[in-house]
Amino acid sequence: MTVDLLYFAWVRERIGRAAEQITLPADVGTVGGLLDHLRARGGGYAEALAETARIRCAVNQDFAQPEARIAAGDEIAIFPPITGG
Protein backbone atom coordinates (compact mmCIF):
# COMPACT_ATOMS: atom_id res chain seq x y z
CA MET A 1 0.00 0.00 0.00
CA THR A 2 1.36 3.40 -0.98
CA VAL A 3 0.55 6.52 1.04
CA ASP A 4 1.54 10.19 0.87
CA LEU A 5 3.18 11.64 3.96
CA LEU A 6 3.39 15.31 4.86
CA TYR A 7 5.65 16.55 7.66
CA PHE A 8 5.27 19.89 9.44
CA ALA A 9 7.22 22.17 11.79
CA TRP A 10 10.02 20.53 13.79
CA VAL A 11 8.97 17.06 12.57
CA ARG A 12 9.86 18.22 9.03
CA GLU A 13 13.13 19.74 10.23
CA ARG A 14 14.27 16.56 11.99
CA ILE A 15 13.26 14.24 9.17
CA GLY A 16 14.76 16.57 6.59
CA ARG A 17 11.89 16.67 4.11
CA ALA A 18 8.42 18.14 3.81
CA ALA A 19 6.76 15.21 2.03
CA GLU A 20 7.29 11.77 0.58
CA GLN A 21 5.37 8.87 -0.87
CA ILE A 22 6.14 5.48 0.62
CA THR A 23 5.01 1.91 0.19
CA LEU A 24 4.16 0.30 3.51
CA PRO A 25 4.57 -3.35 4.46
CA ALA A 26 1.36 -5.39 4.46
CA ASP A 27 1.27 -5.52 8.28
CA VAL A 28 1.05 -1.71 8.65
CA GLY A 29 -2.61 -0.69 8.59
CA THR A 30 -3.03 1.96 11.29
CA VAL A 31 -1.65 5.38 12.11
CA GLY A 32 0.18 3.89 15.11
CA GLY A 33 1.66 1.16 12.94
CA LEU A 34 2.82 3.77 10.44
CA LEU A 35 4.55 5.77 13.18
CA ASP A 36 6.26 2.60 14.45
CA HIS A 37 7.38 1.78 10.91
CA LEU A 38 8.78 5.27 10.37
CA ARG A 39 10.54 5.29 13.76
CA ALA A 40 12.22 2.00 12.83
CA ARG A 41 13.85 3.75 9.85
CA GLY A 42 16.17 5.37 12.39
CA GLY A 43 17.99 8.68 12.03
CA GLY A 44 15.78 11.75 11.83
CA TYR A 45 12.64 9.62 11.79
CA ALA A 46 13.49 8.02 15.14
CA GLU A 47 14.40 11.43 16.60
CA ALA A 48 11.29 13.22 15.32
CA LEU A 49 8.86 10.47 16.31
CA ALA A 50 10.49 9.32 19.57
CA GLU A 51 7.83 10.83 21.83
CA THR A 52 4.52 9.64 20.45
CA ALA A 53 2.58 11.85 22.87
CA ARG A 54 4.10 14.90 21.15
CA ILE A 55 2.93 13.86 17.67
CA ARG A 56 -0.41 14.54 16.00
CA CYS A 57 -1.64 12.96 12.76
CA ALA A 58 -4.36 13.63 10.26
CA VAL A 59 -5.58 11.17 7.63
CA ASN A 60 -7.06 12.87 4.59
CA GLN A 61 -7.24 16.13 6.59
CA ASP A 62 -9.14 14.63 9.54
CA PHE A 63 -7.40 14.28 12.92
CA ALA A 64 -6.70 10.61 13.60
CA GLN A 65 -5.90 8.52 16.68
CA PRO A 66 -3.21 5.80 16.60
CA GLU A 67 -5.82 3.08 16.05
CA ALA A 68 -7.26 4.81 12.96
CA ARG A 69 -7.07 2.66 9.83
CA ILE A 70 -5.11 3.84 6.80
CA ALA A 71 -5.55 2.75 3.19
CA ALA A 72 -3.72 2.97 -0.10
CA GLY A 73 -3.72 6.50 -1.46
CA ASP A 74 -4.31 8.18 1.90
CA GLU A 75 -2.61 11.46 2.72
CA ILE A 76 -1.21 11.39 6.23
CA ALA A 77 0.03 14.59 7.86
CA ILE A 78 2.38 14.32 10.83
CA PHE A 79 2.96 17.35 13.04
CA PRO A 80 3.55 18.52 16.60
CA PRO A 81 0.68 19.86 18.72
CA ILE A 82 -0.52 23.25 17.57
CA THR A 83 -0.69 26.01 20.13
CA GLY A 84 -2.35 29.36 19.89
CA GLY A 85 -0.95 32.62 21.02
N, CA, C and O atoms as a GROMACS GRO file, in nm:
protein
  340
    1MET      N    1   0.085  -0.116   0.000
    1MET     CA    2   0.000   0.000   0.000
    1MET      C    3   0.090   0.124   0.000
    1MET      O    4   0.185   0.133   0.078
    2THR      N    5   0.060   0.215  -0.088
    2THR     CA    6   0.136   0.340  -0.098
    2THR      C    7   0.054   0.454  -0.040
    2THR      O    8  -0.065   0.468  -0.070
    3VAL      N    9   0.119   0.537   0.043
    3VAL     CA   10   0.055   0.652   0.104
    3VAL      C   11   0.143   0.775   0.085
    3VAL      O   12   0.263   0.764   0.063
    4ASP      N   13   0.081   0.892   0.094
    4ASP     CA   14   0.154   1.019   0.087
    4ASP      C   15   0.168   1.073   0.227
    4ASP      O   16   0.071   1.083   0.301
    5LEU      N   17   0.291   1.109   0.264
    5LEU     CA   18   0.318   1.164   0.396
    5LEU      C   19   0.357   1.310   0.385
    5LEU      O   20   0.433   1.349   0.296
    6LEU      N   21   0.304   1.390   0.476
    6LEU     CA   22   0.338   1.531   0.486
    6LEU      C   23   0.392   1.555   0.626
    6LEU      O   24   0.332   1.510   0.724
    7TYR      N   25   0.504   1.626   0.636
    7TYR     CA   26   0.566   1.655   0.766
    7TYR      C   27   0.566   1.805   0.789
    7TYR      O   28   0.591   1.883   0.697
    8PHE      N   29   0.537   1.847   0.913
    8PHE     CA   30   0.527   1.989   0.944
    8PHE      C   31   0.612   2.026   1.064
    8PHE      O   32   0.642   1.944   1.150
    9ALA      N   33   0.651   2.154   1.068
    9ALA     CA   34   0.722   2.217   1.179
    9ALA      C   35   0.850   2.140   1.213
    9ALA      O   36   0.925   2.102   1.123
   10TRP      N   37   0.876   2.117   1.343
   10TRP     CA   38   1.002   2.053   1.379
   10TRP      C   39   1.007   1.907   1.337
   10TRP      O   40   1.117   1.851   1.328
   11VAL      N   41   0.895   1.843   1.312
   11VAL     CA   42   0.897   1.706   1.257
   11VAL      C   43   0.965   1.710   1.120
   11VAL      O   44   1.051   1.627   1.090
   12ARG      N   45   0.926   1.805   1.036
   12ARG     CA   46   0.986   1.822   0.903
   12ARG      C   47   1.136   1.852   0.915
   12ARG      O   48   1.216   1.796   0.840
   13GLU      N   49   1.172   1.937   1.006
   13GLU     CA   50   1.313   1.974   1.022
   13GLU      C   51   1.398   1.854   1.063
   13GLU      O   52   1.508   1.837   1.011
   14ARG      N   53   1.349   1.773   1.153
   14ARG     CA   54   1.427   1.656   1.200
   14ARG      C   55   1.433   1.546   1.095
   14ARG      O   56   1.536   1.479   1.082
   15ILE      N   57   1.326   1.528   1.021
   15ILE     CA   58   1.326   1.424   0.917
   15ILE      C   59   1.404   1.471   0.795
   15ILE      O   60   1.467   1.391   0.726
   16GLY      N   61   1.399   1.602   0.769
   16GLY     CA   62   1.476   1.657   0.658
   16GLY      C   63   1.401   1.664   0.527
   16GLY      O   64   1.463   1.680   0.421
   17ARG      N   65   1.271   1.654   0.532
   17ARG     CA   66   1.189   1.667   0.411
   17ARG      C   67   1.048   1.706   0.449
   17ARG      O   68   1.003   1.679   0.560
   18ALA      N   69   0.978   1.769   0.356
   18ALA     CA   70   0.842   1.814   0.381
   18ALA      C   71   0.738   1.708   0.344
   18ALA      O   72   0.629   1.706   0.400
   19ALA      N   73   0.773   1.620   0.250
   19ALA     CA   74   0.676   1.521   0.203
   19ALA      C   75   0.748   1.405   0.138
   19ALA      O   76   0.863   1.416   0.096
   20GLU      N   77   0.679   1.293   0.132
   20GLU     CA   78   0.729   1.177   0.058
   20GLU      C   79   0.614   1.080   0.036
   20GLU      O   80   0.513   1.084   0.106
   21GLN      N   81   0.632   0.995  -0.061
   21GLN     CA   82   0.537   0.887  -0.087
   21GLN      C   83   0.610   0.758  -0.055
   21GLN      O   84   0.721   0.735  -0.104
   22ILE      N   85   0.549   0.673   0.028
   22ILE     CA   86   0.614   0.548   0.062
   22ILE      C   87   0.518   0.431   0.046
   22ILE      O   88   0.396   0.446   0.052
   23THR      N   89   0.576   0.316   0.024
   23THR     CA   90   0.500   0.191   0.019
   23THR      C   91   0.521   0.121   0.152
   23THR      O   92   0.634   0.095   0.193
   24LEU      N   93   0.411   0.091   0.219
   24LEU     CA   94   0.416   0.030   0.351
   24LEU      C   95   0.410  -0.122   0.343
   24LEU      O   96   0.351  -0.176   0.250
   25PRO      N   97   0.471  -0.190   0.439
   25PRO     CA   98   0.457  -0.335   0.446
   25PRO      C   99   0.311  -0.373   0.471
   25PRO      O  100   0.234  -0.292   0.523
   26ALA      N  101   0.274  -0.492   0.435
   26ALA     CA  102   0.136  -0.539   0.446
   26ALA      C  103   0.084  -0.536   0.589
   26ALA      O  104  -0.037  -0.524   0.610
   27ASP      N  105   0.173  -0.547   0.689
   27ASP     CA  106   0.127  -0.552   0.828
   27ASP      C  107   0.106  -0.414   0.890
   27ASP      O  108   0.071  -0.405   1.007
   28VAL      N  109   0.128  -0.306   0.815
   28VAL     CA  110   0.105  -0.171   0.865
   28VAL      C  111  -0.030  -0.122   0.812
   28VAL      O  112  -0.045  -0.099   0.692
   29GLY      N  113  -0.127  -0.108   0.902
   29GLY     CA  114  -0.261  -0.069   0.859
   29GLY      C  115  -0.326   0.038   0.944
   29GLY      O  116  -0.442   0.072   0.923
   30THR      N  117  -0.250   0.092   1.042
   30THR     CA  118  -0.303   0.196   1.129
   30THR      C  119  -0.204   0.311   1.138
   30THR      O  120  -0.088   0.298   1.101
   31VAL      N  121  -0.252   0.424   1.189
   31VAL     CA  122  -0.165   0.538   1.211
   31VAL      C  123  -0.052   0.501   1.307
   31VAL      O  124   0.064   0.535   1.283
   32GLY      N  125  -0.085   0.432   1.415
   32GLY     CA  126   0.018   0.389   1.511
   32GLY      C  127   0.121   0.297   1.448
   32GLY      O  128   0.240   0.310   1.474
   33GLY      N  129   0.075   0.205   1.365
   33GLY     CA  130   0.166   0.116   1.294
   33GLY      C  131   0.257   0.191   1.199
   33GLY      O  132   0.375   0.158   1.185
   34LEU      N  133   0.202   0.293   1.133
   34LEU     CA  134   0.282   0.377   1.044
   34LEU      C  135   0.391   0.448   1.123
   34LEU      O  136   0.506   0.450   1.081
   35LEU      N  137   0.355   0.508   1.237
   35LEU     CA  138   0.455   0.577   1.318
   35LEU      C  139   0.564   0.482   1.366
   35LEU      O  140   0.682   0.518   1.367
   36ASP      N  141   0.526   0.361   1.406
   36ASP     CA  142   0.626   0.260   1.445
   36ASP      C  143   0.718   0.227   1.329
   36ASP      O  144   0.840   0.217   1.346
   37HIS      N  145   0.661   0.209   1.211
   37HIS     CA  146   0.738   0.178   1.091
   37HIS      C  147   0.838   0.290   1.060
   37HIS      O  148   0.954   0.265   1.030
   38LEU      N  149   0.790   0.414   1.066
   38LEU     CA  150   0.878   0.527   1.037
   38LEU      C  151   0.989   0.538   1.141
   38LEU      O  152   1.105   0.562   1.106
   39ARG      N  153   0.954   0.522   1.268
   39ARG     CA  154   1.054   0.529   1.376
   39ARG      C  155   1.165   0.426   1.355
   39ARG      O  156   1.282   0.452   1.381
   40ALA      N  157   1.126   0.307   1.306
   40ALA     CA  158   1.222   0.200   1.283
   40ALA      C  159   1.321   0.232   1.170
   40ALA      O  160   1.423   0.165   1.157
   41ARG      N  161   1.291   0.333   1.089
   41ARG     CA  162   1.384   0.374   0.985
   41ARG      C  163   1.511   0.437   1.044
   41ARG      O  164   1.614   0.446   0.978
   42GLY      N  165   1.502   0.479   1.170
   42GLY     CA  166   1.617   0.537   1.239
   42GLY      C  167   1.642   0.681   1.201
   42GLY      O  168   1.557   0.745   1.139
   43GLY      N  169   1.757   0.733   1.237
   43GLY     CA  170   1.798   0.868   1.203
   43GLY      C  171   1.698   0.973   1.246
   43GLY      O  172   1.645   0.969   1.357
   44GLY      N  173   1.671   1.066   1.156
   44GLY     CA  174   1.578   1.175   1.184
   44GLY      C  175   1.438   1.128   1.213
   44GLY      O  176   1.365   1.192   1.288
   45TYR      N  177   1.398   1.016   1.153
   45TYR     CA  178   1.264   0.962   1.179
   45TYR      C  179   1.252   0.921   1.327
   45TYR      O  180   1.156   0.957   1.394
   46ALA      N  181   1.352   0.847   1.374
   46ALA     CA  182   1.349   0.802   1.514
   46ALA      C  183   1.352   0.921   1.608
   46ALA      O  184   1.283   0.921   1.710
   47GLU      N  185   1.431   1.023   1.575
   47GLU     CA  186   1.440   1.143   1.660
   47GLU      C  187   1.307   1.220   1.660
   47GLU      O  188   1.257   1.257   1.766
   48ALA      N  189   1.252   1.243   1.543
   48ALA     CA  190   1.129   1.322   1.532
   48ALA      C  191   1.008   1.253   1.595
   48ALA      O  192   0.920   1.319   1.649
   49LEU      N  193   1.005   1.121   1.588
   49LEU     CA  194   0.886   1.047   1.631
   49LEU      C  195   0.906   0.972   1.762
   49LEU      O  196   0.826   0.886   1.799
   50ALA      N  197   1.014   1.003   1.834
   50ALA     CA  198   1.049   0.932   1.957
   50ALA      C  199   0.940   0.944   2.064
   50ALA      O  200   0.909   0.846   2.132
   51GLU      N  201   0.884   1.061   2.079
   51GLU     CA  202   0.783   1.083   2.183
   51GLU      C  203   0.645   1.089   2.118
   51GLU      O  204   0.600   1.195   2.075
   52THR      N  205   0.580   0.975   2.112
   52THR     CA  206   0.452   0.964   2.045
   52THR      C  207   0.349   1.063   2.099
   52THR      O  208   0.265   1.113   2.023
   53ALA      N  209   0.354   1.092   2.227
   53ALA     CA  210   0.258   1.185   2.287
   53ALA      C  211   0.273   1.327   2.231
   53ALA      O  212   0.181   1.408   2.242
   54ARG      N  213   0.387   1.356   2.171
   54ARG     CA  214   0.410   1.490   2.115
   54ARG      C  215   0.377   1.498   1.966
   54ARG      O  216   0.401   1.600   1.903
   55ILE      N  217   0.322   1.392   1.910
   55ILE     CA  218   0.293   1.386   1.767
   55ILE      C  219   0.142   1.383   1.744
   55ILE      O  220   0.068   1.316   1.815
   56ARG      N  221   0.099   1.457   1.644
   56ARG     CA  222  -0.041   1.454   1.600
   56ARG      C  223  -0.042   1.408   1.454
   56ARG      O  224   0.053   1.432   1.380
   57CYS      N  225  -0.150   1.343   1.415
   57CYS     CA  226  -0.164   1.296   1.276
   57CYS      C  227  -0.303   1.328   1.224
   57CYS      O  228  -0.400   1.336   1.299
   58ALA      N  229  -0.309   1.347   1.095
   58ALA     CA  230  -0.436   1.363   1.026
   58ALA      C  231  -0.434   1.272   0.903
   58ALA      O  232  -0.334   1.266   0.831
   59VAL      N  233  -0.544   1.203   0.881
   59VAL     CA  234  -0.558   1.117   0.763
   59VAL      C  235  -0.662   1.184   0.674
   59VAL      O  236  -0.777   1.204   0.713
   60ASN      N  237  -0.618   1.218   0.554
   60ASN     CA  238  -0.706   1.287   0.459
   60ASN      C  239  -0.771   1.410   0.523
   60ASN      O  240  -0.890   1.437   0.505
   61GLN      N  241  -0.689   1.485   0.597
   61GLN     CA  242  -0.724   1.613   0.659
   61GLN      C  243  -0.819   1.602   0.778
   61GLN      O  244  -0.877   1.702   0.820
   62ASP      N  245  -0.836   1.481   0.832
   62ASP     CA  246  -0.914   1.463   0.954
   62ASP      C  247  -0.821   1.411   1.064
   62ASP      O  248  -0.746   1.316   1.042
   63PHE      N  249  -0.824   1.475   1.183
   63PHE     CA  250  -0.740   1.428   1.292
   63PHE      C  251  -0.766   1.280   1.315
   63PHE      O  252  -0.879   1.233   1.305
   64ALA      N  253  -0.658   1.206   1.346
   64ALA     CA  254  -0.670   1.061   1.360
   64ALA      C  255  -0.594   1.013   1.484
   64ALA      O  256  -0.485   1.062   1.515
   65GLN      N  257  -0.653   0.917   1.554
   65GLN     CA  258  -0.590   0.852   1.668
   65GLN      C  259  -0.501   0.738   1.618
   65GLN      O  260  -0.514   0.696   1.503
   66PRO      N  261  -0.411   0.687   1.703
   66PRO     CA  262  -0.321   0.580   1.660
   66PRO      C  263  -0.391   0.456   1.604
   66PRO      O  264  -0.336   0.387   1.518
   67GLU      N  265  -0.512   0.428   1.652
   67GLU     CA  266  -0.582   0.308   1.605
   67GLU      C  267  -0.657   0.329   1.474
   67GLU      O  268  -0.716   0.235   1.420
   68ALA      N  269  -0.656   0.451   1.422
   68ALA     CA  270  -0.726   0.481   1.296
   68ALA      C  271  -0.664   0.401   1.181
   68ALA      O  272  -0.542   0.392   1.168
   69ARG      N  273  -0.751   0.345   1.098
   69ARG     CA  274  -0.707   0.266   0.983
   69ARG      C  275  -0.658   0.358   0.871
   69ARG      O  276  -0.710   0.468   0.852
   70ILE      N  277  -0.558   0.312   0.799
   70ILE     CA  278  -0.511   0.384   0.680
   70ILE      C  279  -0.523   0.291   0.560
   70ILE      O  280  -0.521   0.168   0.573
   71ALA      N  281  -0.536   0.352   0.442
   71ALA     CA  282  -0.555   0.275   0.319
   71ALA      C  283  -0.467   0.332   0.209
   71ALA      O  284  -0.417   0.443   0.219
   72ALA      N  285  -0.451   0.254   0.105
   72ALA     CA  286  -0.372   0.297  -0.010
   72ALA      C  287  -0.426   0.430  -0.062
   72ALA      O  288  -0.547   0.449  -0.073
   73GLY      N  289  -0.335   0.521  -0.092
   73GLY     CA  290  -0.372   0.650  -0.146
   73GLY      C  291  -0.402   0.757  -0.042
   73GLY      O  292  -0.423   0.872  -0.077
   74ASP      N  293  -0.404   0.720   0.086
   74ASP     CA  294  -0.431   0.818   0.190
   74ASP      C  295  -0.318   0.921   0.198
   74ASP      O  296  -0.202   0.892   0.168
   75GLU      N  297  -0.356   1.042   0.240
   75GLU     CA  298  -0.261   1.146   0.272
   75GLU      C  299  -0.255   1.156   0.423
   75GLU      O  300  -0.357   1.180   0.488
   76ILE      N  301  -0.137   1.138   0.479
   76ILE     CA  302  -0.121   1.139   0.623
   76ILE      C  303  -0.026   1.252   0.661
   76ILE      O  304   0.091   1.253   0.622
   77ALA      N  305  -0.077   1.346   0.737
   77ALA     CA  306   0.003   1.459   0.786
   77ALA      C  307   0.051   1.428   0.926
   77ALA      O  308  -0.025   1.378   1.009
   78ILE      N  309   0.178   1.458   0.952
   78ILE     CA  310   0.238   1.432   1.083
   78ILE      C  311   0.296   1.564   1.133
   78ILE      O  312   0.376   1.627   1.064
   79PHE      N  313   0.255   1.605   1.254
   79PHE     CA  314   0.296   1.735   1.304
   79PHE      C  315   0.293   1.738   1.456
   79PHE      O  316   0.230   1.653   1.520
   80PRO      N  317   0.361   1.836   1.515
   80PRO     CA  318   0.355   1.852   1.660
   80PRO      C  319   0.223   1.918   1.700
   80PRO      O  320   0.152   1.971   1.614
   81PRO      N  321   0.190   1.916   1.828
   81PRO     CA  322   0.068   1.986   1.872
   81PRO      C  323   0.072   2.132   1.832
   81PRO      O  324   0.178   2.195   1.831
   82ILE      N  325  -0.042   2.185   1.799
   82ILE     CA  326  -0.052   2.325   1.757
   82ILE      C  327  -0.099   2.405   1.878
   82ILE      O  328  -0.195   2.369   1.945
   83THR      N  329  -0.029   2.514   1.903
   83THR     CA  330  -0.069   2.601   2.013
   83THR      C  331  -0.106   2.737   1.961
   83THR      O  332  -0.051   2.783   1.860
   84GLY      N  333  -0.196   2.801   2.027
   84GLY     CA  334  -0.235   2.936   1.989
   84GLY      C  335  -0.153   3.039   2.064
   84GLY      O  336  -0.076   3.006   2.155
   85GLY      N  337  -0.170   3.164   2.026
   85GLY     CA  338  -0.096   3.262   2.102
   85GLY      C  339  -0.116   3.400   2.059
   85GLY      O  340  -0.057   3.492   2.116
   0.00000   0.00000   0.00000
